[in-house]
Amino acid sequence: MESEIHGSYHFGLVTLSFAIALIASYTSLDLGGRVKFAAQERRWIWLLGGAIAMGTGIWAMHFVAMLAFHLPLPVRYNLWITWLSLLYGIIASGIALSVMSRSAPNLPLILGSSGIMGITIAGMHYTGMAAVEISARLEYDWVGVGASIAIALVASFAAILSLLRQQTENRAALSWKKLGNAFLMGIAISGMHYTGMFSTHFIARSNSLERETVPLLDQSLLAIAVGMATLFLLGLTLLAALFEKKLTVQIVREQALEESERRFRLLIREMQVGVLLLNADAKILTCNQAAIKFLNLPPESERKQVFGSDWNLQTDEGKSVSLAELPVQRAIAQRKSIRNVVMVVPSTPHQRWLLVNAEPYLADDGCVEQVVCTLSDITKQKKAEIALRESEERFVLAVEGTNDGIWDWDILSGETYFSPRWKRMLGYEDSELPNRVESFYNILHADDVEKVWQTLGAYLAQKIPNYELEFRVLHKDGTSRWILSRGAALWDESGIPYRMVGSHTDITERKQTEIALQESEERWQLALEGTGDGIWDWNLKTNEILVSPRLAEMLGYAPEEISYYLGLWNSSIHPNDRDRVIECQQAHLDRKTPSFAIEYRLHCKDGSYKWILDRGQALWDETGRPTRMVGSYTDIRDRKEAEAALKTAKEAAEAANQAKSEFLANMSHELRTPLNAILGFTQLMSYDTTLDPENQRYIKIVSRSGEHLLALINNILEMSKIEAGCATLKETCFDLYQLLDNLKKMLQLRAQSKGLQLIFKRAPDVPQYVQTDESKLRQVLINLLGNAIKFTQVGKAILHVTIGESEGEKINLIFNIQDTGEGIATDEIENLFETFSQTASGLKSQTGTGLGLPISQEFVELMGGQITVESQLGQGSQFTFEIKVSHARPPEELPFQSHPKVKGLAPNQPQYRILVAEDRTDNRILLVNFLEGFGFEVQAANNGKEAIDLWERWQPHLIWMDMQMPVMDGYEATRRIKTSSEGYKTTIIAITASAFEEQRQTILSVGCDDFVRKPFQLPELLEKMNQHLGVQYLYESEESATEDLQGKTLTFSLNAAAVQVMPQSWIEQMHYISAQCDDRLALQLIQEIPEEYSSLARSLQQLVKNFQFDRIMKLTQVAKG
């Protein structure tokens, strides 16, 4: 009877085959570019060599993968057929590279080539299968065979397409795409092989029932040898390609440089402009005859000198220039063009002016390779400019001596000359105002145009003997200037005027004085009197601004030194304030605001800026057009400086507070590590059955006190996380109804002790199960309800939970806490959520730290909400917050389990080897003694390096790894162990003193399987080893594990039955108060026990005083059922 033979894969060889496929794919992609761009004489060499390398790589992947498949029968390979399969791989690779060698392959060629290549690769695989000689018959699943051939075809098409695409892409993105394409091709090639293997079935022959197991070592060695040889061949191919690439680039660069220099010499030989070619050190490589003439350069054999060295070049102003300031050196240093620099060469027989331009040429790495410098002789132009400038200076001196503006009008041609002084009167530079009669017409004030032309026409018609007129012109800044214009004309024989020359005198100051005298009484009546402020008066028609002496003094000016107009005022405003000031001013002028008032900075005479409060009021005419605006400046610099000082002090305080918080957060390790030893050794001593009851009681007192201290440390560190901005949200699904019921039971006793009503209301549509941070929500409610009870003496405290608006899958829960207490003053509400801030009622109560409300605010903000407060003194307060939650399914309930005490290892188990890596001696001794006491084989290491050495020699089943150690920490040690080939066999559990949950992901990411925090409970270590190693233990019987708690003052057995004499509501309250470790409330609740159960009361009081809340929780949990 025939049966199918099943084999298995060697994982290491499978990985090796995929690595070969990946490297072969990358090599093929790299060779594609080499074949395409190689020189013609080397192209066939690359084609042949590349085909052999790629084909060998693809064949080796298939052959190694076949060797990775182990059958329980002897397997041999036909050598000639195997060589034939190799030939198929080479042919397939040759097809791909030959397509790449074509300049523009078309789609039919690509499809045909990829088809032949795919069939050839498939033929290689199945030829290789035909080479297998085995005492079994090979049968094929033709669907799988077809799939493998399809994969080969698709992979071939993708390979050729990737080779073609990479030739057109830039090299910046090419390396990543090449790696990605190589990875995909490797997967495709491997997928084709393993799809083909999956479709192959080995059928045992009926006469070959006896099976032999061929040792894996022979096939592995053969596979490794083939793989290493192939990788070596592919590596040599890649190295050759890299070397050829660099050689080609160097040759092309040198040829291009030589050709560039040859063309450069031919180009500049006969140019009239001087041209120099310099290297990156500013040394002259070549130059033309014009440059030699301009610079008096020595013969070419002596010309290897630095540009400007010993040349005595000067600037246009005649100043000497250092080498570093020359254009060529600046172009090299700055790596950019230096243009149009005028240099003077004084050492020539006749001084020569040169216009110098330097253009650097950068290499691929950004460094300067060469510099081209051009020199243009501008000596004639400069001499003409000097002569013209000297002539103009003489004329200007004569004209400017009068301080009037001169104008000259050729009436017949219309050409006009206006002197620079004439233009400066109007705020223009000489080049800004054209010398045309239209310019004069354009500057005339609209109200004076007619008057000017009538007077001028009458004079030219000789109707009046003289031309002298006062009128207004427009200044460049938009203001008006008063001008006294006088002139004289020339007439020809026929009485036609042909030229007129005259002057302009600026009489604005005199005119302003006249106007100021008229407006003085009105202005000072509008001004603010007795304020000590500076007064300003803005004429919106002329844009002139008059200021009071006090305003000038405020800005550091003497009254006669300051003259404001709109443009100058705008430019005096600080650039950062200018836009908003102008916007505020315009809003008032447009009557959008009743008045103008704004604070900004204004430029003072000494260059500083002063903060002022600017207030003003505009006047409008009958048409609604603003005509005037009067206001005042108030110096607010002192207030602004005080505000800045206050801000600085606040920032310093916040920085100090932040530093304190970060310090507390970093103290986690230092606080929890020694506490681990204290609690650990007390737990270890509790296992000593030789101790008398009195000492056992002392040990438990120490242990409970330590746990209480641990809880305090955790609270402080949690607060520091909030202040340091490290608090995070940990959302869980929980029962909101149960949370509210538990809170009411926990706070009911405190409210009843003060005679208050505690009322919880819940809207019907509030969901029972929600998802958010249960712990933070509970803490916020405890803080707010606790405050409501604490500050209420008569009346009630109410919690009302309702639903707000929904946002998609999120719903808004609204919590409203009201009380009838003392209330909060209005001026105290603003600082209510500041750290360490307390109201007058809080200070009076002498309780609390001022942290509850800030922490609550932080928690609510983390949950997507905000706390709001409404309060009135004597009537009570109302705190409301809204958080975003999600609907959740009811969680699976876990039954309460009571774990008896472990007394040793169960029999018939392996001898477990446990390695302890801990640098602190006390903690190391604790762990070693504890584990050895239960029968584990234990060794210890002082640091991570010793842990690695012991792990390599001893191969422990589990390592307890402290994460902070000298020499090498636990993070690095874990990383090295887990990345080794045998590291997966060893379980590593981290021991950390960090109290923060954020460390969990960091620890697990380096390879740790689990972690525990210091200080840990010793039974927790046994439980972790049970989870990860399956260690089984022997336990004490329930009777012996139950503590009778009988002492000198106890005369009965304290158990769940004894507690059940109390009402169920009392038992539930005691359970939740114990969960909060609140000894004060617990003792108050014990006082409610009737006199006939005094033994129960005394026993519970003793447990509370010894901080044995976990015992009370266990008893009440059982008593609740």
TASUL-V455863 format. One record per pair of residues at least 6 apart in sequence whose C-alpha atoms are under 8 Angstrom apart, sorted by the first residue. I is the first residue (numbers start at 1). GAP is how many residues later the second one is. If there is no record, write none. Layout:
BEGIN
i->[I/I]
gap->[GAP/GAP]
END
This chain:
BEGIN
i->[1/2/2/2/2/3/3/3/4/4/4/4/5/5/5/5/5/5/6/6/7/7/7/7/8/8/8/9/9/9/10/10/10/11/13/13/13/13/13/13/13/14/14/14/16/16/17/17/17/17/17/17/17/18/18/18/18/20/20/20/20/20/20/20/21/21/21/21/21/21/21/21/22/22/22/22/22/23/23/23/23/23/24/24/24/24/24/25/25/25/25/25/26/26/26/26/26/27/27/27/27/28/28/29/29/29/29/29/30/30/31/31/31/31/32/32/32/32/32/33/33/33/33/34/34/34/35/35/35/35/35/35/36/36/36/36/36/38/47/47/47/48/50/50/50/50/51/51/51/51/51/51/52/52/52/53/53/53/53/54/54/54/54/55/55/55/55/55/55/55/55/55/56/56/56/56/57/57/57/58/58/59/59/59/59/60/60/60/61/61/62/62/62/63/63/64/64/64/64/65/67/67/67/67/68/68/68/70/71/71/72/72/72/72/73/73/73/73/73/73/74/74/74/74/74/75/75/75/75/76/76/76/77/77/77/78/78/78/79/81/81/81/81/82/82/82/84/84/85/85/85/85/85/86/87/88/88/88/88/89/89/89/91/91/92/92/92/92/92/93/95/95/95/96/96/96/96/96/99/99/99/99/99/100/100/100/110/110/110/111/114/114/114/114/114/115/115/115/117/117/118/118/118/118/118/118/118/119/119/119/121/122/122/122/122/125/125/135/135/135/136/136/136/136/136/137/137/137/137/138/138/138/138/139/139/139/139/140/140/140/141/141/141/142/143/144/144/144/144/145/145/145/147/147/147/148/148/148/148/148/149/151/151/151/151/152/152/152/155/155/155/158/159/162/166/166/265/265/265/268/268/268/269/269/270/270/271/271/272/273/273/273/273/273/273/274/274/274/274/274/274/274/274/274/274/275/275/275/275/275/275/275/275/276/276/276/276/276/276/276/276/276/277/277/277/277/277/277/277/277/278/278/278/278/278/278/278/279/279/279/279/280/280/280/280/280/281/282/282/282/282/282/282/283/283/283/283/284/284/284/284/284/285/291/291/292/294/294/294/295/295/296/297/307/308/308/309/311/311/312/312/312/312/312/313/313/313/313/313/313/314/314/314/314/314/314/315/315/315/315/316/316/316/316/318/323/324/327/327/327/327/327/327/328/328/328/328/328/330/331/331/331/331/331/331/332/332/332/335/335/335/335/336/336/337/337/337/337/338/338/338/339/339/339/340/340/340/341/341/341/342/342/342/342/343/343/343/343/344/344/344/344/345/345/345/345/346/351/352/352/352/353/353/353/353/354/354/354/354/354/355/355/355/355/356/356/356/356/357/357/357/358/358/358/358/359/359/359/360/360/360/360/360/361/361/361/361/361/362/362/362/363/399/399/400/403/403/404/404/404/404/404/404/405/405/405/405/405/405/405/405/405/405/406/406/406/406/406/406/406/406/407/407/407/407/407/407/407/407/407/408/408/408/408/408/408/408/409/409/409/409/409/409/409/410/410/410/410/411/411/411/411/412/412/414/414/415/415/415/416/416/416/417/417/418/419/420/420/422/423/423/423/424/425/425/426/426/426/426/426/427/427/427/428/433/441/443/443/443/444/444/444/445/445/445/445/445/448/448/452/452/455/455/456/458/459/459/459/460/460/466/466/467/467/467/467/468/468/468/468/469/469/469/470/470/470/470/471/471/471/471/472/472/472/472/473/473/473/473/474/474/475/477/477/478/478/479/479/479/479/480/481/481/481/482/482/482/482/483/483/483/483/483/484/484/484/484/485/485/485/485/486/486/486/487/487/487/487/488/488/488/489/489/489/489/489/490/490/490/490/491/491/491/492/523/523/526/527/527/527/527/528/528/528/532/532/533/533/533/533/533/533/534/534/534/534/534/534/534/534/534/534/535/535/535/535/535/535/535/535/536/536/536/536/536/536/536/536/536/537/537/537/537/537/537/537/538/538/538/538/538/538/539/539/539/539/540/540/540/540/541/541/543/543/544/544/544/545/545/545/545/546/546/547/547/548/549/549/551/552/552/552/553/554/555/555/555/555/556/556/556/557/570/572/572/573/573/573/573/574/574/574/574/574/577/577/581/581/584/584/584/585/587/588/588/588/588/589/589/595/595/595/595/596/596/596/596/597/597/597/597/598/598/598/599/599/599/599/600/600/600/600/601/601/601/601/602/602/602/602/603/603/604/610/610/611/611/611/611/612/612/612/612/612/613/613/613/613/614/614/614/614/615/615/615/616/616/616/616/617/617/617/618/618/618/618/618/619/619/619/619/620/620/620/621/657/658/658/661/661/661/661/662/662/662/664/664/664/665/665/665/668/668/668/668/669/669/669/670/671/672/672/672/672/672/673/673/673/675/675/675/675/676/676/676/676/677/677/677/677/678/678/679/679/679/679/679/679/679/680/680/680/680/680/681/682/682/682/682/683/683/683/684/684/684/685/686/686/686/700/700/701/701/701/704/704/704/705/705/708/714/717/718/719/721/722/722/728/729/729/729/730/730/731/731/731/731/732/732/732/732/733/733/733/733/733/733/733/733/733/734/734/734/734/734/734/734/735/735/735/735/736/736/736/736/737/737/739/740/742/743/743/744/744/745/745/745/746/746/746/747/748/749/749/750/750/751/751/751/754/754/755/755/756/756/756/756/756/756/756/757/757/757/758/758/758/759/759/759/759/760/760/760/761/761/761/761/762/762/762/763/763/763/763/765/765/766/766/766/766/767/769/769/769/769/770/770/770/770/770/771/771/771/771/772/772/772/772/773/776/777/777/779/780/780/780/780/783/783/783/784/784/784/785/785/785/788/788/788/788/788/789/789/789/791/791/791/792/792/792/792/792/793/794/794/795/795/795/796/796/797/797/797/797/798/798/798/798/799/799/799/799/800/800/800/801/801/801/801/802/802/802/803/803/803/803/804/804/804/804/805/805/806/809/809/810/810/810/810/811/811/811/811/812/812/812/812/813/813/813/813/814/814/814/814/815/815/815/816/816/816/816/817/817/817/818/818/818/818/819/819/819/820/820/820/821/821/821/821/822/822/822/822/822/822/823/823/823/823/823/823/823/824/824/824/824/824/824/824/825/825/825/826/826/828/829/831/832/832/832/833/833/833/834/834/835/835/835/836/836/836/837/837/838/838/842/857/857/860/860/860/860/860/863/863/864/864/864/865/865/865/865/866/866/866/867/867/867/867/868/868/868/869/869/869/869/870/870/870/871/871/900/900/900/900/900/901/901/901/902/902/902/902/902/903/903/903/903/903/904/904/904/904/904/905/905/905/905/905/905/906/906/906/909/909/911/911/912/912/912/912/913/913/913/913/913/913/913/913/914/914/914/914/914/914/914/914/914/915/915/915/915/915/915/915/915/915/915/916/916/916/916/916/916/916/916/916/916/917/917/917/917/917/917/917/917/917/917/917/918/918/918/918/918/918/918/918/919/919/919/919/919/919/920/924/928/928/928/930/931/931/932/940/941/941/942/943/943/943/943/943/943/944/944/944/944/944/944/944/944/945/945/945/947/948/948/955/956/957/957/957/957/958/958/958/958/958/959/959/959/959/960/960/960/960/961/961/961/961/961/961/962/962/962/962/962/963/963/963/963/963/963/964/964/970/971/971/972/974/974/974/974/975/975/977/978/978/987/987/987/988/988/988/988/989/989/989/989/989/990/990/990/990/990/990/991/991/991/991/992/992/992/992/993/993/993/994/994/995/1000/1003/1004/1025/1026/1044/1044/1044/1045/1045/1045/1046/1046/1046/1050/1050/1050/1051/1052/1054/1054/1055/1056/1056/1056/1056/1057/1058/1059/1059/1059/1059/1059/1060/1060/1060/1062/1064/1066/1067/1067/1067/1068/1068/1070/1070/1070/1070/1071/1071/1071/1071/1072/1073/1073/1074/1074/1074/1074/1074/1075/1075/1075/1077/1077/1079/1079/1079/1082/1083/1083/1086/1086/1086/1087/1089/1089/1100/1103/1103/1103]
gap->[205/201/202/203/204/200/201/202/197/198/199/200/66/67/196/197/198/199/65/196/62/63/64/65/61/62/63/59/60/61/58/59/60/57/51/52/54/55/207/210/211/50/51/54/48/211/43/44/45/47/48/173/210/43/168/169/172/37/38/40/41/207/210/211/36/37/40/164/165/166/168/169/160/161/163/164/165/34/159/163/208/211/30/33/34/162/210/29/157/158/160/161/152/153/155/156/157/27/207/210/211/22/26/130/133/134/149/153/208/211/15/19/66/210/65/68/69/131/132/67/130/133/134/12/207/211/8/11/12/62/65/66/7/64/65/66/67/8/47/50/51/46/43/44/47/187/39/40/41/42/43/46/38/41/42/37/180/181/184/35/36/39/180/31/32/33/34/35/36/37/38/39/30/33/34/174/173/174/177/31/131/26/27/30/65/166/167/170/129/166/63/128/131/65/160/159/160/162/163/128/152/153/155/156/151/152/155/146/142/143/139/140/141/142/61/62/138/139/140/141/60/61/138/139/140/57/58/59/139/56/57/58/54/55/56/53/54/55/52/46/47/49/50/45/46/49/40/43/38/39/40/42/43/38/37/32/33/35/36/31/32/35/26/29/24/25/26/28/29/24/18/21/22/17/18/21/63/64/6/10/11/14/61/60/63/64/47/50/51/46/39/40/42/43/46/38/41/42/36/39/31/34/35/36/37/38/39/30/33/34/31/26/27/30/70/68/71/69/70/73/66/67/68/69/72/65/66/67/68/62/63/64/65/61/62/63/64/59/60/61/58/59/60/57/56/51/52/54/55/50/51/54/45/48/49/43/44/45/47/48/43/37/38/40/41/36/37/40/30/33/34/27/26/19/8/12/21/22/23/7/19/20/19/20/18/19/17/19/18/17/18/101/102/103/104/13/14/15/16/17/18/20/100/101/102/12/13/15/16/97/98/99/100/8/9/10/11/12/15/96/97/98/7/8/9/10/93/94/95/96/6/7/8/92/93/94/95/6/90/91/92/52/88/89/90/91/25/24/25/46/47/50/89/21/22/23/24/19/20/21/22/23/19/6/84/6/58/81/83/16/50/52/6/21/15/18/14/34/36/8/9/33/34/35/7/8/30/31/32/33/6/7/29/30/31/32/6/27/28/29/26/27/28/37/26/6/6/11/12/14/29/30/31/10/30/31/43/45/8/6/7/27/28/29/40/28/36/39/25/27/32/33/23/24/20/21/22/23/19/20/21/17/18/19/15/16/17/14/15/16/11/12/13/14/10/11/12/13/7/8/9/10/6/7/8/9/6/28/25/26/27/24/25/26/29/21/22/23/24/25/20/21/22/23/17/18/19/20/16/17/18/13/14/15/16/12/13/14/8/9/10/11/12/7/8/9/10/11/6/7/8/6/6/7/21/18/102/17/18/99/100/101/102/13/14/15/16/17/18/20/98/99/100/12/13/15/16/95/96/97/98/9/10/11/12/15/94/95/96/97/8/9/10/91/92/93/94/6/7/8/28/90/91/92/6/88/89/90/86/87/88/89/86/87/22/23/20/21/22/19/20/21/18/19/17/11/9/10/82/6/7/10/6/50/81/47/48/49/50/55/48/49/50/48/6/8/30/31/32/28/29/30/26/27/28/29/35/23/24/17/19/12/14/11/6/6/7/8/29/37/21/22/18/19/20/21/16/17/18/19/15/16/17/12/13/14/15/11/12/13/14/8/9/10/11/7/8/9/10/6/7/6/89/90/64/65/63/64/65/86/62/25/26/27/24/25/26/29/21/22/23/24/25/20/21/22/23/17/18/19/20/16/17/18/13/14/15/16/12/13/14/8/9/10/11/12/7/8/9/10/6/7/8/6/14/107/104/8/103/104/105/7/103/104/18/102/17/18/99/100/101/102/13/14/15/16/17/18/20/98/99/100/12/13/15/16/95/96/97/98/9/10/11/12/15/94/95/96/97/8/9/10/91/92/93/94/6/7/8/90/91/92/6/88/89/90/86/87/88/89/86/87/22/23/20/21/22/18/19/20/21/17/18/16/17/11/9/10/82/6/7/10/6/81/48/49/50/55/48/49/50/48/8/30/31/27/28/29/30/26/27/28/29/35/23/24/17/19/12/13/14/11/6/6/7/8/30/29/37/20/21/22/23/18/19/20/21/16/17/18/19/15/16/17/12/13/14/15/11/12/13/14/8/9/10/11/7/8/9/10/6/7/6/25/27/24/25/26/29/21/22/23/24/25/20/21/22/23/17/18/19/20/16/17/18/13/14/15/16/12/13/14/8/9/10/11/12/7/8/9/10/6/7/8/6/66/65/66/59/60/62/63/58/59/62/52/53/56/52/55/56/49/325/326/327/323/324/325/323/42/38/321/322/342/343/320/341/342/31/35/339/340/247/338/339/340/245/246/249/338/25/28/23/24/27/28/336/337/338/246/335/336/337/338/245/17/18/20/21/20/334/335/242/246/334/14/10/13/14/406/408/405/406/407/402/403/404/401/402/399/281/278/9/136/6/133/136/134/44/133/134/42/43/40/41/42/43/39/40/41/42/36/37/38/39/41/155/156/157/158/35/36/37/40/154/156/157/33/34/35/155/31/32/33/34/31/32/39/20/330/35/39/14/16/323/324/327/323/326/327/39/10/332/336/39/331/6/7/38/39/40/39/40/33/36/37/38/39/40/41/38/39/40/38/39/40/37/38/39/40/38/39/40/37/38/39/40/38/39/40/37/38/39/40/37/38/35/36/37/47/120/118/119/120/121/115/116/117/118/119/114/115/116/117/91/112/113/114/90/83/82/83/77/75/76/79/80/69/70/73/33/69/95/12/14/32/9/29/30/31/33/7/8/30/30/31/50/27/28/29/30/84/28/26/27/24/25/26/23/24/20/21/22/23/18/19/20/21/16/17/18/19/15/16/17/12/13/14/15/11/12/13/8/9/10/11/7/8/9/10/6/7/6/77/78/74/75/76/77/73/74/75/76/70/71/72/73/69/70/71/72/66/67/68/69/65/66/67/62/63/64/65/61/62/63/58/59/60/61/57/58/59/55/56/57/53/54/55/56/19/51/52/53/54/55/48/49/50/51/52/53/54/15/17/47/48/49/52/53/46/47/48/45/46/11/40/6/6/7/21/20/21/24/16/20/15/16/19/13/14/15/13/14/11/12/6/9/10/6/7/21/22/23/20/21/18/19/20/16/17/18/19/15/16/17/12/13/14/15/11/12/13/8/9/10/11/7/8/9/6/7/135/136/137/138/141/134/135/140/117/131/132/133/134/31/130/131/132/133/30/31/129/130/131/29/30/126/127/128/129/126/127/128/122/123/25/26/24/25/44/45/23/24/25/26/42/43/44/45/22/23/24/25/42/43/44/45/46/23/24/25/26/32/36/41/43/44/45/8/11/12/22/23/24/25/43/44/45/7/23/24/25/26/27/30/42/43/44/45/6/22/23/24/25/43/44/47/22/23/24/43/46/47/22/16/10/11/12/88/6/7/6/7/6/9/23/22/23/24/25/26/27/21/22/23/24/25/26/28/29/22/23/28/26/25/29/31/30/28/29/30/72/28/29/30/31/71/27/28/29/30/28/29/30/31/9/13/27/28/29/30/7/8/28/29/30/6/7/8/27/28/29/6/28/20/32/35/34/14/32/33/34/31/32/6/6/29/21/22/41/19/20/21/22/19/20/21/22/23/13/18/19/20/21/22/20/21/22/23/19/20/21/22/20/21/22/19/20/18/11/8/6/6/6/9/10/11/8/9/54/6/7/8/45/48/49/44/43/42/45/60/59/60/62/63/62/38/8/37/56/57/60/7/59/60/27/56/19/49/52/53/48/52/12/15/43/46/41/42/45/46/41/8/9/8/35/36/38/39/34/35/38/30/32/25/26/28/22/18/21/11/14/15/10/7/8/12/6/8/9]
END
